[in-house]
């Protein structure tokens, strides 16, 4: 790291990768040094928009160049393991997009390697950056619900309603809606309630997608429903769907938490968010406004800019490097989510409830 800046390289040139680029660029302690993309022309175009001096088509060349201190991985899921291992071995800090890996064994290997090298590591779960989700967690911690008895988590969008090939739904490359969106709700469940003990699952393929080269492949799910039991005795249902028409909402995340002290409900969409609550004895639900100081420079009418203002996501990653602090969510959280995903695949195949391993197994 230079005296005043953390030098970062980003792998990925999609519109979503540009979200990371904007977040990184907003941090006064960060310097965007390099970007890697398979299409050099596109990578060069993106680099020009963010004044990134170095462009690569092979992430290994970026790592070997020695010009960066940290790497942000926004690549297809099957690439997360090799890129992370190479980066850690080169002494780089690593932020990796969700899901951390395609198997629990790979996720554990990534976590253990990161811990052994002493490098900072972050599993990126974007919903944790939201002001509404963070405030909801504070309400839980402050005892609004008391002991949580049950919950519902859902996340749905319609971005993949078309029948064109998507690597996410090729089981050799991705884990479908369960991994792509399920990782968010599983992480929410762990964040709000605690570790998961066992799971049941029903996975579906709604839309047939042909391989662009006519190759046969095993499709991954585009919709998933899970039943979950937590180690503390709570229970929940989860659903994810990538072919759900959402109109102006575009994407909808719904969280309902029911406990001894009351109920909390959050509906979070691209069009806006509403948090409601009712404590035991209340006659009706009321809207819970986010306190003004929680916004800290973020326009409540443009909440998506939070990653460019608050110490969350990419900015929290950079802060942790500068200040030598622990990062949450880390690769540990990514590994624990992957264990639940893997147990859900087994549960779907067997038509049974499957146990989620603890840390010692």
Residue pairs with C-beta under 8 A, 6 or more apart in sequence:
1 7
1 69
1 321
2 31
2 69
4 29
5 29
5 30
5 31
6 29
6 30
6 31
6 69
6 70
6 318
6 321
6 322
7 31
7 33
7 67
7 68
7 69
7 70
8 24
8 30
8 31
8 32
8 33
8 34
8 68
8 69
8 70
8 71
8 72
8 318
9 33
9 34
9 35
9 36
9 54
9 62
9 63
9 67
9 68
9 70
9 71
9 72
10 17
10 20
10 21
10 24
10 32
10 34
10 35
10 36
10 71
10 72
10 74
11 35
11 36
11 37
11 59
11 62
11 71
11 72
11 73
11 74
11 75
11 79
11 83
12 20
12 36
12 37
12 72
12 73
12 74
12 75
12 97
13 35
13 37
13 39
13 42
13 43
13 46
14 74
16 74
17 46
17 74
18 46
18 49
18 50
19 307
20 72
20 74
20 314
21 32
21 35
21 46
21 50
21 52
22 307
22 308
23 307
23 308
23 313
23 314
23 315
24 30
24 32
24 72
24 314
24 315
24 318
25 32
25 50
26 307
26 308
26 309
26 315
27 314
27 315
27 318
27 319
29 318
29 319
29 322
30 318
32 50
32 51
32 52
33 52
33 53
33 54
33 67
33 68
34 52
34 53
34 54
34 55
34 56
34 62
34 65
34 67
34 68
35 43
35 46
35 47
35 50
35 52
35 54
35 55
35 56
36 43
36 55
36 56
36 57
36 58
36 59
36 61
36 62
37 43
37 46
37 55
37 56
37 57
38 57
39 57
40 55
40 57
43 55
43 56
43 57
44 55
46 52
47 53
47 54
47 55
54 62
54 65
54 67
56 62
56 65
59 71
59 75
59 83
59 86
60 86
62 68
62 71
63 71
63 86
63 87
63 90
63 92
64 90
68 92
69 92
69 93
69 321
70 92
70 93
70 94
70 95
70 120
70 317
70 318
70 321
71 83
71 87
71 92
71 93
71 94
71 95
72 95
72 314
72 317
73 79
73 80
73 83
73 84
73 87
73 94
73 95
73 96
73 97
74 97
75 83
75 97
76 167
76 173
76 174
77 99
77 101
77 102
77 167
77 168
77 173
77 174
77 175
77 179
78 102
78 172
78 173
78 174
80 96
80 97
80 99
80 100
80 101
80 102
80 106
80 110
81 101
81 102
81 106
81 109
81 110
83 96
84 94
84 96
84 110
84 113
84 114
85 109
85 110
85 113
87 94
88 94
88 113
88 114
88 117
88 119
88 121
89 113
89 117
91 117
91 119
92 119
93 119
93 120
93 121
93 317
93 321
94 114
94 119
94 120
94 121
94 122
95 121
95 122
95 124
95 314
95 317
96 110
96 121
96 122
96 123
96 124
96 331
96 334
97 124
98 123
98 124
98 125
98 126
98 180
98 183
98 184
98 187
98 334
98 337
99 107
99 175
99 179
99 180
99 183
99 334
99 337
99 338
99 341
100 106
100 107
100 110
100 111
100 123
100 331
100 334
100 335
100 337
100 338
101 107
101 110
101 334
101 338
102 173
102 174
102 175
102 179
103 338
103 342
104 335
104 338
104 339
104 341
104 342
104 357
106 338
107 331
107 334
107 335
107 337
107 338
107 339
108 335
108 338
110 121
110 331
110 334
110 335
111 121
111 330
111 331
111 332
111 334
111 335
114 121
114 330
114 331
115 121
115 331
120 317
120 320
120 321
120 327
121 327
121 330
121 331
122 316
122 317
122 320
122 327
122 329
122 330
122 331
123 187
123 329
123 330
123 331
123 333
123 334
123 337
124 313
124 314
124 329
125 183
125 184
125 187
125 329
125 333
126 184
126 307
126 313
127 133
127 184
127 187
127 188
127 253
127 268
128 134
128 187
128 191
128 312
128 313
128 329
129 306
129 307
129 310
129 312
129 313
130 268
130 273
130 303
130 306
131 290
131 294
131 295
131 298
131 303
131 306
131 310
132 266
132 268
132 273
132 275
132 290
132 303
133 188
133 255
133 266
133 268
134 294
134 312
135 275
135 290
135 291
135 294
136 192
136 255
136 264
136 266
136 275
137 191
137 192
139 145
139 264
139 277
139 288
140 148
140 192
140 257
140 264
143 261
144 261
144 262
144 264
144 277
144 279
145 257
145 258
145 259
145 260
145 261
145 262
145 263
145 264
146 259
146 260
146 261
146 262
147 234
147 259
147 260
147 261
148 192
148 193
148 232
148 234
148 257
148 258
148 259
149 234
149 235
149 258
149 259
149 260
150 234
150 235
150 236
150 258
151 189
151 192
151 193
151 234
151 235
151 236
151 237
151 255
151 256
151 257
151 258
152 236
152 237
152 238
152 254
152 255
152 256
153 185
153 188
153 189
153 236
153 237
153 238
153 239
153 253
153 254
153 255
153 256
154 185
154 238
154 239
154 240
154 241
154 252
154 253
154 254
155 181
155 182
155 184
155 185
155 239
155 240
155 241
155 251
155 252
155 253
155 254
156 181
156 239
156 240
156 241
156 242
156 244
156 246
156 251
156 252
157 181
157 241
157 242
157 244
157 246
157 250
157 251
157 252
158 242
158 243
158 244
158 245
158 246
159 242
159 251
160 166
160 168
160 169
160 207
160 222
160 242
160 243
161 207
161 243
161 245
162 207
163 207
163 208
163 209
163 210
164 209
165 209
165 210
165 211
165 212
166 174
166 209
167 173
167 174
168 174
168 175
168 176
168 179
168 180
168 220
168 242
169 176
169 205
169 209
169 219
169 220
169 221
169 222
170 211
170 217
170 218
170 219
170 220
171 217
171 218
171 219
171 220
172 217
172 218
174 180
174 220
175 182
175 220
175 341
175 345
176 203
176 219
176 220
176 221
176 222
176 224
177 220
177 221
177 222
177 223
177 224
177 240
177 241
177 242
178 201
178 203
178 220
178 221
178 224
178 240
178 341
178 344
178 345
179 220
179 341
180 240
180 242
181 240
181 241
181 242
182 224
182 226
182 238
182 240
182 341
182 344
183 337
183 338
183 341
184 240
184 253
185 238
185 239
185 240
185 253
186 196
186 238
186 337
186 340
186 341
187 329
187 333
187 337
188 255
189 196
189 228
189 230
189 236
189 238
190 196
190 333
190 336
190 337
191 329
192 255
192 257
193 230
193 232
193 234
193 236
193 257
194 230
194 231
194 232
194 234
195 230
195 231
195 232
195 336
195 356
195 358
196 228
196 229
196 230
196 231
196 340
196 356
197 229
197 230
197 231
197 355
197 356
198 228
198 229
198 343
198 353
198 354
198 355
198 356
199 226
199 227
199 228
199 229
199 340
199 343
199 344
199 347
199 353
199 354
199 356
200 226
200 227
200 344
200 347
200 352
200 353
200 354
201 224
201 225
201 226
201 227
201 344
201 345
201 347
201 348
202 224
202 225
202 226
202 348
203 221
203 223
203 224
203 344
203 345
203 348
204 221
204 222
204 223
204 224
205 219
205 220
205 221
205 222
205 223
206 222
206 223
206 243
207 222
207 243
208 219
209 219
211 217
222 241
222 242
222 243
223 239
223 240
223 241
223 242
223 243
224 238
224 239
224 240
224 241
224 344
225 237
225 238
225 239
226 237
226 238
226 239
226 344
227 235
227 236
227 237
227 238
227 353
228 235
228 236
228 237
228 238
228 340
229 235
229 353
230 236
244 252
246 252
246 269
248 270
248 271
249 269
249 270
249 271
250 269
250 270
250 271
251 269
251 270
252 267
252 268
252 269
253 266
253 267
253 268
253 269
254 265
254 266
254 267
254 268
255 264
255 265
255 266
255 268
256 263
256 264
256 265
256 266
257 263
257 264
257 265
260 280
261 279
261 280
262 277
262 278
262 279
262 280
262 282
263 277
263 278
263 285
264 275
264 276
264 277
264 288
265 275
265 276
265 277
265 285
266 273
266 274
266 275
266 276
267 273
267 274
270 304
273 303
274 287
275 287
275 288
275 290
276 285
276 286
276 287
276 288
277 285
277 286
277 288
278 284
278 285
278 286
290 300
296 309
296 310
297 309
297 310
298 305
298 306
298 309
298 310
299 305
306 312
307 313
307 314
307 315
308 315
311 319
316 327
317 327
319 325
320 326
320 327
339 356
339 357
340 356
343 354
343 355
343 356
343 357
344 354
346 354
347 353
347 354
